[in-house]
């Protein structure tokens, strides 16, 4: 039987290092322990919050009521199937260690996702993606526990409802806790070089190996303070705080006109954007933020924008969640009023009265 601890600090369990304590907290390493924890909370009519690596969450200053369950299950297995290999990672496995293992085994498909903090179990929740890859493209199965029935289920990629930085697991009525994730990878396959900035690191005719691409991704992320480093002054962040907005071409043209009218885009110049098909384009949230009057390195008391990347909001030390959310709200309103685009936050907000306190 589980024995939760009481009044446990949570700030130190998140990369932003903000937020109050958990009323009760327990770490679970097995399905049986998870069932016991859920039963313990149900017997006391307490709400349950599931927490992973804390790299994509903002915890409110009042902390979390009820029971916080930290998923700590570890384990990594590789099953080779002809021209494919299935790598299965337990939910509590550190994500970058999963990528490193795949690269070391010569398995292509997730090498561009190197350096992303957090745990493997969070990757399908967020549909983690970077530098031309998304986990949705390689996930073959997600093993989950249904909170309502306490039964295990196995979901296919089609069952997961993947979208851009989205999945069914992010819905308010999601009943599932991720137990493990299986990725179908390509033994001996070439690395993905779909992202121009990454491809630019390898200008020669020779195609780089998986290890070289992983090193290149880590180099790019480090340059943007997107790799956890205790010596980096921008380290207290949740990575990209807003997703890149996907809009229709007419909307993109209207944003371009607004930028020119604002005097932040010269006549004949274009904003950074990327065609995503079906008449849709992806805009750069970082560009929008900086050109709406929030340059990288901006400081507001104990919070600010990373000096390396405008998409990262940082705790400069001792900040509250309210201060961080206040800055995010002002950025969002500024981009909306100046350029006509509504940004969507990427982190999950826990312990707030609303699911999106930046709105």
C-alpha positions as a printed Julia matrix, in Angstrom:
359×3 Matrix{Float64}:
   0.0    0.0     0.0
   1.27   3.46   -0.9
   2.13   6.02    1.76
   2.01   9.53    0.28
   4.05  12.36    1.73
   2.4   15.62    2.74
   3.13  19.24    1.79
   5.87  18.36   -0.71
   7.56  21.25   -2.61
   6.95  21.08   -6.36
   8.99  24.0    -7.69
  12.15  21.91   -7.51
  10.43  19.21   -9.58
   9.82  21.55  -12.53
  12.25  23.2   -14.92
  10.61  26.61  -14.33
  11.15  26.27  -10.58
   7.91  28.05   -9.67
   4.78  26.97   -7.83
   3.56  25.83   -4.45
   3.57  22.4    -2.78
   1.63  19.23   -3.4
  -0.9   18.53   -0.64
   0.04  14.86   -0.95
   2.62  13.25   -3.23
   3.68   9.71   -4.06
   6.16   8.3    -6.57
   5.12   5.1    -8.35
   7.31   2.66  -10.25
   4.78  -0.08  -11.07
   1.25  -0.4   -12.37
   0.23  -1.94   -9.05
   1.58   1.07   -7.14
  -0.26   3.4    -9.5
  -3.52   1.53   -8.91
  -2.95   1.72   -5.15
  -2.31   5.47   -5.38
  -5.47   6.08   -7.38
  -7.44   3.96   -4.92
  -5.96   5.87   -1.97
  -7.13   9.15   -3.5
 -10.55   7.77   -4.43
 -11.16   6.54   -0.87
 -10.56  10.1     0.34
 -12.41  11.8    -2.54
  -9.25  13.66   -3.55
  -8.36  14.95   -7.02
  -5.32  13.37   -8.69
  -2.63  15.12  -10.73
  -0.09  13.06  -12.67
   3.37  14.63  -12.94
   6.3   13.51  -15.05
   9.57  15.36  -15.52
   8.05  18.8   -14.93
   9.56  20.27  -18.09
   6.33  21.39  -19.71
   4.18  22.48  -16.77
   3.49  25.63  -14.79
   2.43  24.93  -11.2
   0.34  27.62   -9.48
   1.58  29.41   -6.39
  -1.02  27.73   -4.17
   0.29  24.32   -5.2
  -1.78  21.27   -6.03
  -4.65  19.98   -3.9
  -5.26  16.27   -3.5
  -2.73  13.69   -4.59
   0.13  14.3    -7.02
   1.38  11.06   -8.57
   4.92  11.14   -9.96
   5.54   8.48  -12.59
   8.95   6.92  -11.93
   8.77   3.63  -13.87
  12.02   2.88  -15.73
  12.9    0.41  -18.46
  13.93   0.24  -22.1
  13.45  -2.67  -24.53
  14.27  -3.07  -28.22
  12.58  -5.71  -30.38
  13.9   -6.08  -33.92
  11.4   -7.0   -36.62
  13.03  -7.43  -40.05
  13.51  -3.91  -41.43
  11.97  -2.27  -38.36
  12.78  -2.15  -34.67
  10.35  -1.35  -31.88
  11.84   0.54  -28.97
   9.6    0.55  -25.89
  10.32   3.01  -23.1
   8.67   3.07  -19.69
   6.93   6.36  -18.94
   9.5    7.4   -16.34
  12.49   6.94  -18.63
  14.36  10.25  -19.25
  13.6   11.16  -22.85
  17.08  12.14  -23.96
  18.4    8.81  -22.71
  15.83   7.1   -24.92
  17.05   9.06  -27.94
  20.67   8.35  -27.07
  19.92   4.62  -26.86
  18.17   4.64  -30.24
  21.09   6.45  -31.89
  23.63   4.11  -30.28
  21.69   1.14  -31.7
  21.61   2.71  -35.18
  17.82   3.23  -35.09
  16.62   6.25  -37.05
  13.45   8.2   -36.38
  13.92  10.24  -33.2
  17.48  11.58  -33.51
  16.22  15.14  -34.13
  14.41  15.03  -30.79
  17.69  14.97  -28.86
  18.13  17.23  -25.85
  14.43  17.7   -25.11
  13.96  17.56  -21.33
  11.29  15.48  -19.65
  10.24  11.85  -19.62
   9.25   9.39  -22.32
   5.67   9.2   -21.05
   5.11  12.85  -21.86
   6.08  12.56  -25.52
   2.71  11.32  -26.83
   0.83  13.74  -24.6
   2.45  16.75  -26.23
   3.21  15.05  -29.56
   6.76  16.23  -29.0
   8.48  17.53  -32.1
  11.55  19.48  -33.18
  13.84  19.95  -36.16
  11.59  18.16  -38.62
  10.46  15.19  -36.52
   7.4   14.43  -34.37
   6.85  11.38  -32.21
   3.44  10.87  -33.83
   5.25   9.69  -36.97
   6.97   6.79  -35.17
   4.72   5.85  -32.23
   3.25   2.41  -32.77
   1.59   1.91  -29.37
   0.95   3.69  -26.09
   0.21   1.5   -23.08
  -2.05   3.28  -20.61
  -4.0    2.78  -17.41
  -7.62   3.88  -17.43
  -8.17   5.84  -14.21
 -11.87   5.02  -14.11
 -11.64   1.24  -14.56
  -8.01   0.75  -13.39
  -7.53  -1.5   -16.42
  -4.6   -1.41  -18.83
  -5.2   -0.59  -22.48
  -3.0   -0.43  -25.56
  -3.67   2.47  -27.91
  -2.47   2.69  -31.49
  -1.2    5.95  -32.95
  -4.58   6.4   -34.62
  -6.26   6.12  -31.2
  -4.14   8.97  -29.81
  -5.67  11.8   -31.83
  -2.34  13.42  -32.62
  -2.16  16.99  -33.88
   0.37  19.78  -33.8
   1.63  19.68  -30.18
  -1.63  18.0   -29.25
  -3.22  14.63  -28.55
  -6.25  13.13  -26.85
  -4.18  12.97  -23.65
  -4.31  16.77  -23.33
  -8.11  16.9   -23.28
  -9.77  17.79  -19.95
 -11.71  14.5   -19.97
  -8.68  12.31  -20.66
  -8.95   9.22  -18.4
  -5.55   7.72  -19.23
  -2.18   7.61  -17.48
   0.66   6.74  -19.86
   2.62   3.65  -18.73
   4.95   3.11  -21.67
   5.44   4.19  -25.27
   6.57   2.08  -28.23
   8.37   3.67  -31.18
   8.81   1.96  -34.56
  12.25   2.96  -35.82
  14.42   2.2   -38.86
  17.57   0.1   -38.27
  20.41   1.59  -40.31
  18.11   4.27  -41.66
  19.4    7.72  -42.64
  18.88  10.67  -40.3
  16.19  13.25  -40.97
  17.51  16.54  -42.36
  14.23  18.27  -43.15
  14.97  21.34  -41.03
  17.06  23.91  -42.91
  19.04  25.11  -39.9
  20.03  21.55  -39.03
  20.82  20.6   -42.62
  23.01  23.7   -42.84
  25.39  22.14  -40.32
  26.26  19.48  -42.91
  26.97  21.31  -46.2
  29.21  18.65  -47.75
  28.08  15.86  -50.09
  28.6   13.16  -47.46
  25.48  12.31  -45.49
  26.01  12.55  -41.72
  25.34   9.65  -39.4
  22.75   9.52  -36.64
  25.33  10.42  -34.01
  26.48  13.47  -35.95
  22.91  14.69  -36.37
  22.22  14.15  -32.67
  25.32  16.2   -31.85
  24.2   18.89  -34.27
  20.74  19.09  -32.69
  22.27  19.38  -29.24
  24.53  22.16  -30.52
  21.56  24.09  -31.93
  19.47  23.6   -28.8
  22.36  24.64  -26.56
  22.75  27.83  -28.55
  19.11  28.62  -27.81
  19.38  27.65  -24.11
  17.05  24.73  -24.83
  19.27  22.13  -23.15
  19.2   21.8   -19.37
  22.44  23.32  -18.07
  22.87  24.38  -14.43
  25.3   27.11  -15.5
  22.94  28.68  -18.06
  21.24  31.87  -16.78
  18.25  31.0   -18.99
  17.88  27.49  -17.51
  14.67  28.08  -15.53
  12.19  27.77  -18.37
   9.68  25.4   -19.92
  11.32  25.63  -23.32
   9.05  27.1   -25.99
   6.2   28.74  -24.09
   3.97  29.26  -27.15
   3.34  27.09  -30.2
   3.97  28.41  -33.69
   0.55  29.5   -34.99
  -0.83  27.75  -38.05
  -3.04  30.06  -40.1
  -4.57  30.39  -43.56
  -2.69  32.27  -46.28
  -5.12  35.21  -46.09
  -4.47  35.56  -42.38
  -0.72  35.38  -42.99
  -1.04  38.2   -45.52
  -3.04  40.25  -43.01
  -0.33  39.71  -40.39
   2.29  40.79  -42.93
   0.3   43.97  -43.64
  -0.02  44.65  -39.9
   3.73  44.23  -39.44
   4.42  46.68  -42.25
   1.94  49.17  -40.83
   3.63  48.82  -37.46
   6.96  49.59  -39.08
   8.63  46.32  -38.07
   8.68  44.81  -41.57
  10.13  46.64  -44.54
   8.24  46.87  -47.83
   9.07  43.85  -49.95
  10.37  41.88  -46.97
   8.6   38.75  -45.77
   7.95  37.23  -42.37
   9.33  33.8   -41.63
   6.66  31.23  -42.45
   6.49  27.63  -43.56
   3.94  25.99  -45.86
   2.18  23.08  -44.12
  -0.33  22.2   -46.85
  -4.05  22.64  -47.47
  -3.69  26.41  -47.72
  -2.12  26.67  -44.26
   1.17  28.23  -43.21
   3.06  28.08  -39.93
   4.25  31.41  -38.57
   7.17  31.94  -36.21
   5.89  32.68  -32.71
   9.35  33.93  -31.74
   9.34  36.45  -34.6
   5.84  37.64  -33.68
   6.8   38.09  -30.04
   9.95  40.07  -30.78
   8.24  42.28  -33.36
   5.31  42.98  -31.04
   7.73  44.68  -28.65
   9.08  41.84  -26.51
  12.72  41.31  -27.54
  14.76  38.38  -26.28
  16.54  39.21  -23.06
  13.68  41.44  -21.85
  13.5   41.67  -18.07
  10.47  42.29  -15.88
  11.49  41.98  -12.26
  12.12  38.32  -11.52
  10.9   37.03  -14.9
  11.75  37.75  -18.5
  12.48  36.35  -21.93
  15.49  34.18  -22.56
  18.45  36.09  -23.96
  18.9   33.22  -26.43
  15.35  32.71  -27.7
  12.23  34.85  -27.47
   9.96  31.81  -27.18
  11.32  30.86  -23.76
   9.96  32.67  -20.71
  12.39  32.4   -17.82
  12.35  32.6   -14.06
  15.37  34.79  -13.3
  15.4   33.54   -9.72
  12.78  33.54   -6.97
   9.87  34.3    -9.3
   6.27  33.35   -8.6
   3.99  31.56  -11.01
   1.77  34.65  -11.01
   4.65  36.79  -12.26
   5.43  34.36  -15.05
   1.79  34.01  -16.1
   1.4   37.78  -16.02
   4.27  38.2   -18.47
   2.87  35.47  -20.72
  -0.53  37.17  -20.68
   0.95  40.52  -21.67
   2.97  38.95  -24.48
  -0.11  37.19  -25.77
  -2.18  40.38  -25.66
   0.61  42.39  -27.27
   0.95  40.02  -30.21
  -2.82  39.94  -30.62
  -3.26  43.72  -30.54
  -0.24  44.61  -32.71
  -0.19  41.78  -35.24
  -3.62  40.15  -35.01
  -2.45  36.68  -34.02
  -3.53  34.81  -30.9
  -0.72  32.67  -29.5
  -1.44  29.37  -27.78
   0.58  28.39  -24.69
   2.43  25.1   -24.91
   2.84  24.17  -21.2
   0.11  22.61  -19.08
  -1.12  24.8   -16.22
  -1.66  22.98  -12.94
  -3.22  24.4    -9.81
  -4.92  27.36  -11.5
  -8.62  28.19  -11.51
  -8.65  28.0   -15.3
  -6.9   25.73  -17.77
  -5.32  28.76  -19.44
  -4.62  31.68  -17.09
  -2.8   33.59  -19.86
  -6.01  34.19  -21.84
